């Protein structure tokens, strides 16, 4: 089976496409749900997560390592769902968080601005002009978030496998097209692709759990082993921090062995394995 990410703007009909597509395929459909899960699991007030994701960079700059921490929380929550497969995710950053996973179909849904403004005006009881201004501002904030956090433009069509405009095409047309494409062999989940996703999910869970201790570490995983290193551009990790990282990572479900690099963060090219086993 497969995973489908749908990037969308407000009133673009992307939510409707996602929900109808999930029903047609028998997939799970999620969006804002993962914010609630991240908030519960990591004891972060939901409002902080929402503001950090929608109002970046201004809100993120108020917190020390705010970008790294909040992004890791959300990414971990999404990947816990994604490793179960058969998923439609609509919302922010799905195509970012699942990059490198081969069985992910990345879709961008566009809506006609006048149709979107008419829907906003109707729901909010405002003029079409004001609705259009609000939507364009929201689109720009979402775009700015992508540029600030990942250095990529959410409007760049190269990020997606397909871009569909809901105007001449209807919602049902979009569902039919996407369901046909996702059935292609290239989007089937292979054992190799599933392992890559499982490893990524474990690594991001460890990284999110360690975010308050060492928000700039780099974590990778291979089955039940995790490999942790310090980012090269930040100061040396203290022995106390390394010990705390070791104890915390070792207590995470699914982790059997922890490897950590030298405290000074330099790669150890003299060794076949550049990591010291501290498990």
C-alpha positions in Angstrom: 0.0 0.0 0.0 1.1 3.6 0.3 1.2 7.0 2.1 -0.3 10.1 0.5 0.5 13.6 1.6 -1.8 16.5 0.5 -0.5 20.0 0.8 -3.2 22.6 0.6 -4.3 26.2 1.4 -7.3 27.4 3.3 -10.6 26.7 1.4 -8.7 25.0 -1.4 -10.9 21.8 -1.1 -7.8 19.9 -0.1 -9.4 18.7 3.1 -12.4 17.4 1.2 -10.2 15.7 -1.3 -8.1 14.0 1.4 -11.2 12.7 3.3 -12.9 11.4 0.2 -9.7 9.8 -1.0 -9.1 8.0 2.3 -12.7 6.7 2.3 -12.3 5.4 -1.3 -9.0 3.7 -0.5 -9.9 2.5 3.0 -6.9 4.5 4.4 -6.6 6.4 7.7 -6.9 10.2 7.3 -5.2 12.6 9.7 -4.3 16.3 9.9 -4.4 18.4 13.1 -4.7 15.2 15.1 -1.0 14.8 15.3 -0.6 18.3 16.9 -2.7 17.0 19.7 -0.7 13.9 20.0 2.6 15.8 20.0 1.2 18.1 22.6 0.1 15.3 24.9 3.2 13.1 24.6 5.8 15.9 25.0 3.8 18.0 27.5 3.7 21.0 25.2 0.6 23.2 25.2 -1.2 22.8 21.9 -1.5 26.5 21.3 2.3 26.8 21.3 2.6 24.1 18.6 0.0 25.8 16.5 1.5 29.2 16.8 5.0 27.9 16.2 3.9 26.2 13.0 1.7 28.9 11.6 3.4 32.1 12.7 7.0 31.2 12.1 9.6 32.7 12.2 8.4 35.2 14.7 7.1 32.8 17.4 9.9 30.3 16.9 12.5 33.0 17.6 11.1 33.5 21.1 12.3 30.0 22.2 15.8 28.7 22.5 16.1 26.2 19.7 12.4 26.6 19.2 12.5 25.6 15.5 14.4 22.3 16.2 12.2 21.4 19.2 8.8 22.0 17.7 9.5 20.5 14.3 10.9 17.4 15.9 7.7 17.0 18.0 5.4 17.2 15.0 7.6 15.1 12.8 7.8 12.3 15.4 4.0 12.3 15.8 3.4 12.0 12.0 6.0 9.3 11.5 4.4 7.1 14.2 1.3 7.1 12.1 3.1 6.8 8.8 4.9 3.6 9.7 1.5 1.9 10.0 1.1 2.6 6.2 -2.2 3.2 4.4 -2.3 6.8 5.3 -3.6 10.1 3.9 -2.1 13.1 5.6 -3.3 16.6 4.8 -1.7 19.6 6.5 1.6 21.3 7.0 4.9 19.8 6.0 4.0 16.2 5.2 6.1 16.3 2.0 9.0 17.6 4.2 8.8 15.1 7.0 8.5 12.1 4.8 11.1 13.0 2.2 13.3 10.1 1.2 10.6 7.5 1.7 9.9 6.0 -1.7 6.3 4.9 -1.2 5.0 8.4 -0.5 2.8 10.1 -3.1 3.1 13.9 -2.6 0.2 16.0 -3.9 -0.5 19.7 -3.9 -4.1 20.9 -4.2 -4.7 24.4 -5.5 -8.0 26.3 -5.3 -9.2 29.2 -7.4 -8.6 32.4 -5.3 -12.0 33.9 -6.1 -13.8 30.6 -5.2 -11.8 30.5 -1.9 -12.6 34.1 -1.1 -16.3 33.6 -1.7 -16.3 30.6 0.7 -14.3 32.6 3.4 -16.6 35.6 3.0 -19.7 33.4 3.4 -18.4 31.5 6.5 -17.0 34.6 8.3 -19.6 37.2 7.2 -17.1 39.5 5.7 -16.6 41.2 2.3 -15.1 39.4 -0.6 -12.2 41.9 -0.7 -11.4 41.3 3.0 -11.7 37.5 2.6 -9.3 37.6 -0.4 -6.8 39.7 1.6 -6.9 37.2 4.5 -6.4 34.2 2.3 -3.5 35.7 0.4 -1.9 36.7 3.8 -2.4 33.1 5.1 -0.9 31.7 1.9 2.2 33.9 2.3 2.6 32.9 6.0 2.5 29.2 5.1 5.1 29.9 2.3 7.3 31.8 4.7 7.1 29.0 7.3 8.5 26.5 4.7 11.2 28.9 3.6 12.3 29.7 7.2 12.2 26.2 8.6 13.4 24.1 5.6 14.6 26.6 3.0 12.1 25.5 0.4 9.1 27.1 -1.1 5.7 25.3 -0.6 4.6 26.7 -3.9 7.5 25.1 -5.8 5.9 22.4 -7.9 9.1 20.3 -7.9 8.4 19.3 -4.3 5.3 17.3 -5.4 4.6 14.3 -7.6 1.5 16.1 -8.9 -0.3 19.5 -8.6 -4.1 19.6 -9.1 -6.2 22.7 -9.5 -9.7 22.4 -8.2 -11.7 24.5 -10.7 -12.2 22.8 -14.0 -11.4 19.6 -12.1 -13.8 18.7 -9.3 -13.1 17.1 -6.0 -14.3 13.8 -7.3 -12.0 14.2 -10.3 -9.0 14.8 -8.1 -9.9 11.7 -5.9 -10.1 9.5 -9.0 -6.8 10.8 -10.4 -4.9 10.4 -7.2 -6.3 6.9 -6.5 -5.2 5.9 -10.0 -1.7 7.2 -9.6 -1.1 5.7 -6.1 -1.9 2.3 -7.4 1.2 2.4 -9.6 4.0 -0.1 -8.6 6.4 2.7 -7.7 4.2 3.7 -4.7 3.8 0.2 -3.3 5.4 -0.4 0.1 8.4 -2.8 -0.2 10.2 -4.4 2.8 13.1 -2.1 2.1 10.9 1.0 2.1 9.2 -0.1 5.3 12.5 -0.6 7.1 13.6 2.9 6.0 10.4 4.4 7.4 10.6 2.4 10.6 14.2 3.5 11.2 13.3 7.1 10.5 10.4 6.9 12.9 12.5 5.6 15.7 15.3 8.1 15.1 12.8 11.0 15.1 11.2 9.7 18.3 14.5 9.6 20.0 15.4 13.1 18.7 12.1 14.6 19.9 12.5 13.0 23.3 16.0 14.4 23.6 15.0 17.8 22.3 15.1 19.6 25.6 18.5 18.0 26.6 20.3 18.5 23.3 18.1 20.1 20.6 20.8 20.1 17.9 22.0 16.5 18.0 21.7 14.3 14.9 20.0 10.9 15.3 19.8 8.0 12.9 18.6 4.4 13.5 19.2 0.9 12.2 16.6 -1.5 13.5 16.9 -1.3 17.3 20.2 0.6 17.4 20.4 4.4 17.4 23.3 6.5 16.6 23.6 10.0 18.1 26.1 12.6 17.2 26.6 16.3 18.0 26.1 18.8 15.2 29.5 20.1 14.1 28.6 23.8 14.5 27.6 23.7 18.2 29.7 23.5 21.3 31.1 20.3 22.8 28.6 18.1 24.7 29.6 17.8 28.3 30.1 14.4 30.0 26.9 15.1 32.1 24.9 15.7 28.9 26.2 12.6 27.3 25.2 10.5 30.3 21.7 12.0 30.3 21.4 11.4 26.6 22.5 7.8 27.1 20.0 7.1 29.9 17.1 8.8 28.2 17.6 7.2 24.8 18.1 3.8 26.3 14.7 4.0 28.0 12.8 4.7 24.8 10.6 1.8 23.5 12.2 0.0 20.6 15.8 1.1 21.5 18.2 -1.7 22.5 21.6 -0.2 21.8 22.8 3.4 21.9 25.9 4.6 20.1 27.2 8.1 20.6 30.2 9.9 19.0 33.1 11.5 20.8 32.3 14.4 23.1 34.1 16.9 20.9 31.8 16.1 17.9 34.6 15.2 15.5 34.2 12.2 13.2 36.7 9.4 14.2 38.0 8.3 10.8 40.6 6.0 12.4 37.9 3.5 13.4 35.7 1.3 11.2 32.7 2.3 13.3 33.0 6.1 14.2 30.6 5.6 17.2 31.4 4.5 20.7 29.0 2.0 22.1 27.6 3.3 25.3 24.6 1.0 25.5 
